[in-house]
């Protein structure tokens, strides 16, 4: 199978952020989600999620995919069509 992913996108999205040991209450009050950025080749976009792939090989193998739920996305932009 031969194909080539050409659309490069950047997604700015919110991710969960946990505290896992004893902390003062102020740490918990100030604790918030993380704002992340992921860029790569757009593999697919559905009404539930965007899947981005970091690496593609000439034999059609893919590596390092990230599937980000639509509800977590703050901003989406095309870097290269």
ZADOVO-96967 format. One line per 8 residues: number of its first residue (from 1); their letters; for each residue z, x, y of N, C-alpha, C, O, CB. Coordinates in Angstrom, 1 decimal, padded with zeros to 4 digits. Glycine has a CB too. Layout:
residues N
NUM	A	Z X Y Z X Y Z X Y Z X Y Z X Y; ... $
end
This chain:
residues 81
1	XXXXXXXX	000.0 000.8 -001.2 000.0 000.0 000.0 000.0 000.9 001.2 000.8 001.8 001.4 001.2 -001.0 000.0; -000.9 000.6 002.1 -001.0 001.4 003.4 -000.8 000.5 004.6 -001.4 -000.5 004.7 -002.3 002.1 003.4; 000.1 000.9 005.5 000.3 000.2 006.7 000.9 001.2 007.7 001.3 002.3 007.4 001.3 -001.0 006.5; 000.9 000.8 009.0 001.5 001.6 010.0 002.2 000.7 011.0 001.6 -000.2 011.6 000.3 002.4 010.7; 003.5 001.0 011.2 004.2 000.3 012.3 004.0 001.0 013.6 004.2 002.2 013.7 005.8 000.2 011.9; 003.6 000.2 014.6 003.2 000.8 015.8 004.1 000.4 017.0 004.2 001.1 018.0 001.8 000.6 016.2; 004.6 -000.9 017.0 005.4 -001.4 018.1 006.8 -000.7 018.1 007.5 -000.8 017.1 005.5 -002.9 018.0; 007.1 -000.1 019.2 008.4 000.6 019.3 009.2 -000.3 020.3 008.8 -000.6 021.4 008.3 002.1 019.8 $
9	XXXXXXXX	010.5 -000.6 019.9 011.3 -001.5 020.7 012.7 -000.8 020.9 013.1 000.1 020.2 011.4 -002.9 020.1; 013.4 -001.4 022.0 014.8 -001.0 022.2 015.6 -002.3 022.2 015.2 -003.2 022.9 014.9 -000.1 023.5; 016.7 -002.3 021.5 017.5 -003.5 021.5 018.9 -003.1 022.0 019.5 -002.1 021.5 017.6 -004.1 020.1; 019.4 -003.8 023.0 020.8 -003.6 023.5 021.6 -004.7 022.9 021.2 -005.9 023.1 020.8 -003.6 025.1; 022.6 -004.4 022.2 023.3 -005.4 021.4 024.8 -005.2 021.3 025.3 -004.0 021.5 022.7 -005.5 020.0; 025.6 -006.2 021.1 027.0 -006.1 020.9 027.4 -006.0 019.5 026.8 -006.6 018.6 027.7 -007.4 021.5; 028.4 -005.1 019.2 028.9 -004.9 017.8 030.4 -005.0 017.8 031.1 -004.9 018.8 028.5 -003.5 017.3; 030.9 -005.4 016.7 032.3 -005.5 016.5 033.0 -004.1 016.7 032.4 -003.1 016.4 032.7 -006.1 015.1 $
17	XXXXXXXX	034.2 -004.1 017.1 035.0 -002.9 017.3 036.4 -003.1 016.9 037.1 -004.0 017.4 034.9 -002.4 018.8; 036.9 -002.4 015.9 038.2 -002.6 015.4 039.2 -001.5 015.7 038.9 -000.4 015.9 038.1 -002.8 013.9; 040.5 -001.9 015.7 041.6 -001.0 015.8 042.3 -001.1 014.4 042.5 -002.2 013.9 042.6 -001.4 017.0; 042.7 000.1 013.9 043.2 000.1 012.5 044.5 000.7 012.3 044.9 001.0 011.2 042.2 000.7 011.6; 045.2 001.0 013.4 046.6 001.5 013.2 047.5 000.9 014.3 047.0 000.1 015.1 046.6 003.1 013.3; 048.7 001.3 014.3 049.7 000.8 015.3 049.2 001.2 016.7 049.0 002.3 017.0 051.1 001.2 015.0; 049.2 000.2 017.6 048.9 000.4 019.0 049.8 -000.4 019.9 050.3 -001.5 019.4 047.4 000.0 019.3; 050.0 000.0 021.1 050.7 -000.8 022.1 049.9 -002.1 022.4 048.7 -002.1 022.2 051.0 000.0 023.4 $
25	XXXXXXXX	050.6 -003.1 022.8 049.9 -004.4 023.1 048.8 -004.2 024.1 047.8 -005.0 024.1 050.9 -005.4 023.5; 049.0 -003.3 025.1 048.0 -003.1 026.1 046.7 -002.7 025.5 045.6 -003.0 026.0 048.5 -002.0 027.1; 046.7 -001.9 024.4 045.5 -001.4 023.8 044.7 -002.6 023.2 043.5 -002.7 023.3 045.8 -000.4 022.7; 045.5 -003.6 022.6 044.8 -004.7 022.1 044.3 -005.7 023.1 043.2 -006.3 023.0 045.8 -005.5 021.2; 045.0 -005.8 024.2 044.6 -006.6 025.3 043.3 -006.1 025.9 042.4 -006.8 026.3 045.6 -006.8 026.4; 043.2 -004.7 026.1 042.0 -004.1 026.6 040.9 -003.9 025.7 039.8 -003.4 026.0 042.4 -002.8 027.3; 041.1 -004.1 024.4 040.1 -003.9 023.3 038.9 -004.9 023.5 039.2 -006.1 023.8 040.8 -004.1 022.0; 037.7 -004.4 023.3 036.6 -005.3 023.5 035.5 -004.9 022.5 035.6 -003.9 021.8 036.0 -005.2 024.9 $
33	XXXXXXXX	034.4 -005.7 022.4 033.2 -005.3 021.6 032.5 -004.1 022.2 032.7 -003.8 023.4 032.3 -006.5 021.5; 031.7 -003.4 021.4 030.9 -002.3 021.9 029.5 -002.8 022.2 028.9 -003.6 021.6 030.8 -001.2 020.8; 029.0 -002.2 023.3 027.6 -002.4 023.7 026.8 -001.2 023.2 027.0 -000.1 023.5 027.4 -002.6 025.3; 025.8 -001.5 022.3 025.1 -000.5 021.6 023.6 -000.6 022.0 023.1 -001.6 022.4 025.2 -000.6 020.1; 022.8 000.5 021.8 021.4 000.5 022.0 020.8 001.1 020.7 021.2 002.2 020.2 021.0 001.3 023.3; 019.8 000.4 020.2 019.0 000.9 019.1 017.5 000.9 019.4 017.1 -000.1 019.9 019.3 000.1 017.8; 016.8 001.9 019.1 015.4 002.0 019.3 014.7 002.4 018.1 015.2 003.3 017.3 015.0 002.9 020.5; 013.5 001.9 017.8 012.7 002.3 016.7 011.5 001.4 016.5 011.1 000.6 017.4 013.6 002.2 015.4 $
41	XXXXXXXX	010.9 001.5 015.3 009.7 000.7 015.0 010.1 -000.7 014.6 011.0 -000.9 013.8 008.9 001.3 013.9; 009.5 -001.7 015.2 009.8 -003.1 014.9 009.2 -003.5 013.5 007.9 -003.4 013.4 009.3 -004.1 016.0; 010.0 -003.8 012.5 009.5 -004.2 011.2 009.3 -005.7 011.2 008.2 -006.2 010.7 010.5 -003.8 010.1; 010.3 -006.5 011.6 010.1 -007.9 011.7 011.1 -008.5 012.7 012.1 -008.0 013.0 010.3 -008.5 010.3; 010.7 -009.7 013.2 011.6 -010.5 014.1 011.5 -011.9 013.6 010.4 -012.5 013.6 011.1 -010.3 015.6; 012.7 -012.5 013.3 012.8 -013.9 012.9 013.7 -014.6 013.8 014.2 -014.0 014.8 013.3 -014.0 011.4; 013.9 -015.9 013.6 014.9 -016.6 014.4 016.3 -016.2 014.1 017.2 -016.7 014.8 014.7 -018.1 014.2; 016.6 -015.4 013.1 017.9 -015.0 012.8 018.2 -013.5 013.1 019.4 -013.2 013.5 018.2 -015.2 011.3 $
49	XXXXXXXX	017.2 -012.7 013.1 017.5 -011.2 013.2 016.2 -010.4 013.6 015.1 -010.9 013.4 018.1 -010.7 012.0; 016.5 -009.3 014.1 015.4 -008.3 014.4 015.7 -007.1 013.5 016.8 -006.6 013.4 015.4 -007.8 015.9; 014.7 -006.6 012.8 014.8 -005.4 011.9 014.0 -004.3 012.5 012.8 -004.4 012.7 014.4 -005.7 010.5; 014.7 -003.2 012.7 014.1 -002.0 013.3 014.2 -000.9 012.3 015.2 -000.7 011.6 014.8 -001.6 014.7; 013.1 -000.1 012.2 013.1 001.1 011.2 013.0 002.3 012.0 012.2 002.4 013.0 011.9 000.9 010.2; 013.8 003.3 011.7 013.8 004.6 012.4 012.6 005.5 012.0 012.0 006.2 012.8 015.1 005.3 012.3; 012.4 005.6 010.7 011.4 006.5 010.2 010.4 005.8 009.2 010.8 005.0 008.4 012.1 007.7 009.4; 009.1 006.2 009.4 008.1 005.8 008.4 007.3 007.0 008.0 007.0 007.8 008.7 007.2 004.7 009.1 $
57	XXXXXXXX	007.0 007.0 006.7 006.2 008.1 006.1 004.8 007.7 005.9 004.4 006.5 005.9 006.8 008.6 004.8; 003.9 008.7 005.7 002.5 008.3 005.5 002.2 007.7 004.2 001.0 007.2 004.0 001.6 009.6 005.6; 003.1 007.7 003.3 002.9 007.0 002.0 003.5 005.5 002.0 003.6 004.9 001.0 003.6 007.8 000.8; 003.8 005.1 003.2 004.4 003.7 003.5 005.8 003.5 003.1 006.3 002.4 003.2 003.6 002.7 002.6; 006.6 004.6 002.8 008.0 004.5 002.6 008.7 004.4 004.0 008.2 005.0 005.0 008.5 005.7 001.8; 009.8 003.7 004.0 010.6 003.5 005.3 012.0 004.0 005.0 012.5 004.1 003.9 010.6 002.0 005.7; 012.7 004.4 006.1 014.0 005.0 006.0 014.8 004.5 007.2 014.3 004.4 008.3 014.0 006.5 005.9; 016.1 004.2 007.0 017.0 003.9 008.1 016.7 002.7 008.9 016.3 002.7 010.0 017.1 005.1 009.0 $
65	XXXXXXXX	016.8 001.5 008.2 016.6 000.3 008.9 017.9 -000.3 009.4 019.0 -000.1 008.9 016.0 -000.7 007.9; 017.7 -001.0 010.5 018.9 -001.7 011.2 018.5 -003.2 011.4 017.4 -003.4 012.0 019.3 -001.0 012.5; 019.2 -004.1 010.8 019.0 -005.5 011.0 020.0 -006.1 011.9 021.2 -006.1 011.6 019.0 -006.3 009.6; 019.6 -006.5 013.1 020.6 -007.0 014.2 020.4 -008.5 014.3 019.3 -009.0 014.6 020.3 -006.2 015.5; 021.5 -009.2 014.2 021.5 -010.7 014.4 021.1 -011.0 015.8 021.5 -010.4 016.8 022.8 -011.3 014.0; 020.2 -012.0 016.0 019.8 -012.5 017.3 020.9 -012.8 018.2 020.9 -012.5 019.4 018.8 -013.7 017.1; 022.0 -013.4 017.7 023.1 -013.8 018.5 023.9 -012.6 019.1 024.6 -012.8 020.1 024.0 -014.7 017.7; 023.7 -011.5 018.6 024.4 -010.3 019.1 023.6 -009.5 020.1 024.1 -008.6 020.8 024.7 -009.3 017.9 $
73	XXXXXXXX	022.3 -009.9 020.4 021.4 -009.2 021.2 021.6 -009.6 022.7 021.6 -010.8 023.0 020.0 -009.4 020.8; 021.8 -008.6 023.5 021.9 -008.8 025.0 020.5 -008.7 025.6 020.2 -009.5 026.5 022.9 -007.8 025.6; 019.7 -007.7 025.2 018.4 -007.4 025.8 017.5 -006.8 024.7 017.9 -006.1 023.9 018.6 -006.5 027.0; 016.2 -007.2 024.8 015.2 -006.7 023.9 014.0 -006.3 024.8 013.6 -007.1 025.6 014.8 -007.8 022.8; 013.5 -005.1 024.6 012.3 -004.7 025.3 011.3 -003.9 024.4 011.8 -003.1 023.6 012.6 -004.0 026.6; 010.0 -004.0 024.7 009.0 -003.3 024.0 008.8 -002.0 024.8 008.5 -002.0 026.0 007.7 -004.1 023.9; 008.9 -000.9 024.1 008.7 000.5 024.7 007.2 000.9 024.5 006.7 001.6 025.4 009.6 001.5 024.1; 006.6 000.5 023.4 005.2 000.8 023.1 004.7 -000.3 022.2 005.2 -000.6 021.2 005.0 002.2 022.4 $
81	X	003.6 -000.9 022.7 003.0 -002.1 021.9 002.2 -001.6 020.8 001.6 -002.4 020.0 002.2 -003.0 022.8 $
end
